[in-house]
Amino acid sequence: PYRDLEVIRNFRQSGLSFPSELIMVRVSDQKQIDRVIQLLHPRWVHVDVTRVDPASDDTLELIRYARQRGLLVQVHAEGSMEDWNRLAKSGASMFHTTDPASVLSFSRSFLHDTAEPR
């Protein structure tokens, strides 16, 4: 979580070496994204979603913001396939889920629907 940002930074500064690809901090606003980039230079962030409205306009904007800043985005697969579609179209690259079969089915249809014609 974002609250552990300084702990992670201190580990790195103490000489503990690990690649940026292994760092993923959970964020909930643009200021947190900017701070995470400034301190850790990660490849990924985990954008918080709510169970009530996982694809809210604020969440979708935060995903787009992270992508514009060069980050890959992971989210929890809350809600419906329609929500997942909106999250993916906004730039979410990875879904964490308790229902892998449904997310796999969604992923296949999403990739098929968004594939460029040959």
Buried (B, 14 or more C-beta within 10 A) or exposed (E): EBEEBEEBBEEBEEEEEEEEEEBBBBBBBEEBBEBBBEBBEBBBBBBBBBEEEBBBEEBBEBBBBBBEEEBBBBBBBBBEBEBBBBBBBBBBBBBEBEEEEBBEEBBEEBEEEEEEEE
